[in-house]
C-alpha cells in the first residue's frame, strides 16, 4: 500500500498511455495518486483525470512559482474561484523558484503568501516548490506556521540542518527520485533525517529514479524510492510503505 503524493498525470507526456500508467501504479500497490496543479491552463486537464479515475487520482489547486509573471493576479483569481467552487486535497504546487528565472521574485513571494493564507482559510495543507530558494521559503512561511499552516516541502534535497528546521516547523519532507541519484547526496543524509515526517513522491513525469533516470517518470517507479529508502534506513520496504502512507493520510486528511 503506497500513496503517490506528487504526480502531474495530466501533462501531455501521459496523453497516449495514461490508462496503462495508472494500471502499472495499481499493480505495485499504489492506492492514491495526488496531483498538484500548475496554472489556469492545467486545471481542466487535471480535473478530467480525476473524473476518469475517481477516488484514485485526487487534485490540488494552486499557482506554480514558475508560472508567476506579470499576470499573476489573474492566475490567483482563478485559484480563488476554484477554491470557492469545490473541494481540493491541498493547495499546490506553490512556492518559490530562484533557479529558472528571478525576474518575478517579488511577485512569486506575493503569490506564495496569498496562497498560504488561503490554505489557512480553507484548512488545507500546502505543497511547496522551493528550487534554489529553500532558505528564503522557510523564512517566508514562519509567520503562517504559527497560525497553524501545515504542508510538505516537495522534492526535498537540502541539508540535515534544513531538514530538521522543516520538521521542527511541523512540515513534511517529500522524498523522490533524487534519493536514488549516485551523486545526489540525499541517500547519505537519510539515516540521520529518519522516517519521521517523510512522504513519498515521484514528481512524474520529471526526475525519474534509477534505473530509469533520464526517461519519463511515472508513479509505479515509487517502488524504486521505497527500496532505496529501505537500504538507507535499514528498514523493510513494507515498513517504509506503511509509515509513509500513514503520514500522507494524516497530512492530506485522506
Beta strands, then each sheet from edge to edge (+ up, - down):
strand 1: 2-4
strand 2: 30-35
strand 3: 57-59
strand 4: 90-97
strand 5: 125-131
strand 6: 151-153
strand 7: 172-175
strand 8: 198-200
sheet 1: 1+ 2+ 3+
sheet 2: 4+ 5+ 6+ 7+ 8+
end
